[in-house]
Amino acid sequence: MRITVRAKPRARQPKVEQRDETHFVVAVREPPEDGRANAAIVKALAAHFGVAPAQVTIVAGHAGKTKIVDIARP
């Protein structure tokens, strides 16, 4: 499954919010430095979808707030 994610680093409360079928907003506490926010987004999406973090891949948008993410479903 491929989804579009709007990242919100340095958020007060971490959460995953679904806007529609393929668009999500993911808030994480980590800052966007050294890939820390991206790693937190991967973990948050893995927990939300009930898959291992290795099954969540950021395909595009590593340095931006809008990301394209692939989630491998078992």
N, C-alpha and C positions, 0 to 999 in steps of 0.2 A: 504494500500500500504506500502511496506517495502522498504526503501532506505538506501544506505550507504552514510555517510557524513564524509568528511574530515574537521575537525575544524581548524580554524586559529584565535586563540585569540589574543588580543592586536593589531588588524589590524588598519591601518590608516582610511580606508573606509569600513564600513560594507556593505556586499553584499552576495547574493546567486547566485552561478554560477553552471549551470547544465553541467556536463561533458558528460553524456549519459543518457539513460532512467532511471537508478536507482542510479547513482553516482552524488553527489553534493559536492561542496566546499562552506563552509559557513564561511565568515569572520565577526568577531564581535570585537567591541572595548573593551569589558570587559576582565579582566584577568581571568585565569583559577584557581581562588581561591574561596572557599566556594560555588561552584556551580554557580557562576555568569555567566561564559561563557556558561555553559549548558542552563541556563535559557534564555540567549540572543539568543542562537541557536534555541531553541524551538519557541521563539517569531518571529524570522526571518523566519523560515520555515512556521509557521502558516500564516504569512502575504503573503509569496510567493505563497502558495497553496490556500489561501482564506478560511482558516478554523480557528476555535477558538484554542487558545493555549492549551486548555484542550484536544484537539483531536490529539496532537502531543506528542508522548512518546518516550524517549530514552530507547531502550531495552537493548543495550549492549554498552560498551565503555565509561562509565561515567567518568573514570579517564584518558582516552587516547584521542588521536587526531582523531582516526578513530572510528566512532559510527554507530550503527545500529538503525534506527529510524522508528517507525510505525506511519503512518498518517491515521487517520480514516476519510474517505470521507463520506459526507452525502448522 
